[in-house]
Amino acid sequence: MAKRVLVTGGAGFIPSNFIHHLLAKTPFEVVSLDALTYAGNVDNLSGAMSHERLSFVHGDIRDVDLVREVVSEVDVIVNAAAESHVEKSIEEGAREFVTTNVEGTQILLDAIREAPVERFILFSSSEVYGTAERAPMDEEHPLNPRSPYAATKAGGDRLVYSYWCTYGTPAVVVRPFNNYGPYQHPEKVIPRFITAALQDRPLTVHGGGSASRDWLHVDDTSEAIAAIIAAPLERVAGQVLNVATGVDVDVQSIAERICDSLGKPRSLIAHVPDRPGQVDRHIGSTDKAAECVGWRARIGFDEGLERTIRWYADNPAWWATHVAALS
């Protein structure tokens, strides 16, 4: 019998790409659970919704009864459902972020206590680390979240760890660094820059643009999570694993590369004040993931960025409505 994998937030950016990967590269049956908020879009699963191994459930991880029902029928859970917009958490506060990122995780964890699964994988975030105190940041780096979003991800992260310690829940926490690629909502910096450049609109850069991140193509992330599912449980249960490249690139350079790739003038780049709680640098250690599950990123940033630019250039109908909603 093929494993049944529940992917929460399955119509979102990273999880939808992961579902495409599972259907193409594994024999697993997949259940996608998504509340279809602004960040969830069934178009992200285009070509997969009719797949015989995919079931889609429209619902919220904060719905206790629904979660119990769905969890009782699966073998593996990948919890990628989250409120993830840093600026929204700054402007509106943490309320929605707490209920989804912390309480939603708690509801899933308690459902597992009633109906155990083979393993539970939580998508945490590199944002839990805050600004790098050392580079690269390994999994023992202090947690110093600098935004309400990051704080709620840290809360869910440590809650999962506590359930492993207390109840023996077969849980793994992954901390992906900054993902980019197809189907990413244009509120995020790389698609925001690309779609702005395609429309000859300003590419707004916070501060001087020196903030740097470890940029990870979503295809590499999908391969990492699949490797964690396939790994012997004793190698990963209770572990925290970075999903990173070990290379960082600053935001100003990305804006310039996008303008150059699309033949747009760099004069489109406009600087605005830094946002509160800005993280200066993120770069992740890749050693533990390589040791535990044999995974390292394969896609270099130049290749990944060019592939991403081409995807957005070729799919204006997908992003146009999102951009209009942000205006």
N, C-alpha and C positions, 0 to 999 in steps of 0.2 A: 504494500500500500504506500502510495506517495504521501509524503508529509503534507499537512495543510498548514499554510503559513498565513497568519493574520497580519496585515499591514495597516496600522491605523494612520489616519490622515492620507489615505492612499491616493487621493486626487491632487495632492500637493506636489510641489516641485521635486524634491528628492525622492519621496516614496513612490510617485508615479514612474519615475525613471527606474527605480528599483523593481517595481512590478513588471515593467517591460523586460528587464534583465532576467527576472525569475522565469517568466513565461518563455523566453527565448533560449535560456541556457540551462534550465533545470527541469526535472519532471514534476516539481511541486505543484499542488493545488494552492491557489491564492484566494484569500478573502480580503477585500478592501473595505474598510470602514471609514466613512468620511462624513462630516457634518455639512460639507459644501458651503463653508463660509467664503469670504472674499478671496482667500488664498487657495481654495479647493476648486478645481475645474475639471469636470468630466472630460473635456476636450484633451486634457493631459493624458488621458488613457485611450485616446483615439487609436483605433485598430486593435485594442485589447478588450473592450467592453463585451464583445461577442465571443471572446475566446472561451473554449469549453472548460478550461481550468481556472477561470476567474469568476468569482462571485462578488457582486457589489452590494454593500449594505449602507443605506443612507441613514446615518445616525451619529450620535455624539458620544465620546468616551466618558462624558459625565453622566450618561444615562445608565444607572446602576443595573437595572433589570436587563436592558439590551446587552450590556457588556457581559453580564453573567451568561446569557444565552449564547452569544457568539464565542466567548472564550471556551465554553464547554465542548465546542466542536472542532478545536484546532490543536495543533501540536507545538507550534512555534509562534511567538508573538514578537513583532517588530513595532515598537511604539514610536512612531514618527509624527503623531498628531501634536501640534503645538501652535500657540500664538508666537510668532517669531520676528515681528517687525520691531527692531530696536527703537526707532524714532516714535512709533505709535506708543510704545511703553513709556517713553519719556513725556510725550504730550498728554496722554490720557491716564497715566498711572498704571498700577500693576493688577487691578482687579481681575480683568479677563485672563491675564497671564497666569495669575495664581490658580484660578479655577480650572483652566485647561492643563497647564504645565505641571502643576503640583497635585491638585485634587483629582484630575483625570488619571494621572499616573497611579495615585493611591487606589482608585476604584479598580483599575486593571490588576494591580498587585493583590488586592483582596479577593478578586474573582479567581485568581490563580490559586489562592489558598484553598478555595472551595473545589476547584477543578484544576488540578495540577497540569502543567504543560512541560514539554521537554526542555525548553529554554525561553527566556524573556530577554529581549535586547532593547535597551532604551537608547534613543537618540538624545544624548545630552548636547553639549555645544562647547567649542573652544572658548566661547565668551565667558564661561565660568572662571577662567583663569585671570581675567583682567589683563592689564599690561604686563608684558613679559619681564620677570625679574631676572631671568637667565634665558639664554638662547642656545639650542632650541628648548622649548618647554616640554618636559616629560610629564608623565602621569602623576608624579609626586609634587609637581609645582603647586604652590599655595593657590587656593581658590579665593579670588578677590573680584567678584562680579561688580561691574561698574554701571550697570543700568538695571532698571526693574526687570526687563526681559531676562537678562543674564542671571539675576538673583533667583528668579523662579526656575530657570533651568538647573541652577545649582541645587535648589531645593528638591526637585524631582530626582536629580542625580544621586544625592545623598540618601533620599528616601529609598530608592532601589537598593543601594548598598546596605542599608539597615535591614531590609527584608531578607537579603542574603545572609547577613550575620544572625538575625533573629530566628528566621523560619527555614533557612536553607533554600530559599527560592533560587532556582537555577538561572540567575540573572547576570547579564553582561551590560556594562555601561560603555557606550562608544561616544567619543568626543570629536565629531568631525570639525575640521577647520573650514574655512570659507568656501563653500561650494558654489559652482557656477555651471552653466550649461543650458540646454534647451528646456523650455517650459518654466523657466524661473520668472516669478512675478516681477514686473518692471519697477517695483518699489526698491528692489535690491540694486546695489551700485553698478555691477557690470551690465545687466540688461537696461538699467536706467540710462547709462552712458550710451549704449548702442542705439537704443530707440530714440534718444534725443539727437544723436548725430545723424541718424537716418532722416530725421525731420528738420535738420538744420536749426535745432534749438540748443540753448546753452547746456553744456555738461557742467553741472554745479558740483564743485569740489569743496569739501569742508576744510577750513583752515588753509594751510599751505600745501596740502596734499601729501604730506610726508608720512601719514599713517600707513603702515604696511601690514599685509596679511599673507598668510599661507593659503594660496588659492588652489582648490582641489576640484578637478573636473568631476561631475556627478557620476560619470561612468566608472571612475575609479572607486568612488564611494560604494556604488552598487556591488562591485567585485569584492570590496572589503567585507560588506555585510554578508554576502553569500559565503565567503570564506569562514566567517564566524559561525554561521549556521552549520557548516560542514565540519568544523573542528571538533575533536573529542571534547566532551563537556568538561572534563576535569582540567583541561588546559585554559578554559575561558571563564568558567563560573566564578563569580565574585570579582572578576577583573575589570579594570578600567582600561580602555584602549583608545589612544589617539588614532584618528584617521587623517593623515596629513601628508605633505610632500617633503617637508624639511627645507623648503625654499620660500622666501617672502618677496613680495613685489609691492611697491608703494602705489597709492591711488592716483597720484599725478601721472606716473608713468603709464598706468592703464588708460587713463583718459587720452593721453597723447598717442598711444598705440592704436586705439580705436579710431581716432580722427585720421591717423595716417592710413590705416587699413581701408577705410571707407572713402579716402580722398577728400576729406573735409579739412578746413583750416583749423589749426590749433587755437585760433582766436575764439572759437566756440567755447573753450574752456573758461568757466567763470568761477571765481573763488567767493565763498560765502563764509560767515563765521563758523568756527568749530562748534560742534554740538556738545551739550553737557555730557560728562562721563566718557569722553572719547578715549578709546584704547589706542595707544601709540603703536604698539608692535605685537604681532602674533606670528610665531613660527613654531611648528610642532616637531617633537622628536618622533621618528618613525620606527625606532628600534624594537619597541615592545610588540607592536603589531606584527612585525616581521618574525620575531621570535615565537610568538604564540600561535599565529595562524598562517605564517608564510606569505604575508601580503605586503607589497610596496606599491605605491602609485606608479603608473606606467606613462601617463599622458603629461608631457611637459607643458608649461604655461603658454608658450608661444603657439604650439599646436592647438591646445584646448581653446585658447581665446579666439584663434582664427576660425575654428569650427563653430564656435558659439556665435561669432559675428555673422557668419554665413547663414546660420539657422534663423536668426532674427531677421536678416535681410530677406530671406526666402519665405518667411511666415508672418507678413504684416497683419493678416486678418486675425491671427491668434492674439497678438499683443495690442492691437489698436484699441479694443474696448477697455483693457486694463489701464492703458495710458490715459484714456479719456476720463476714467473714473478717478484717477489721481489728480487730474487738473482742477 
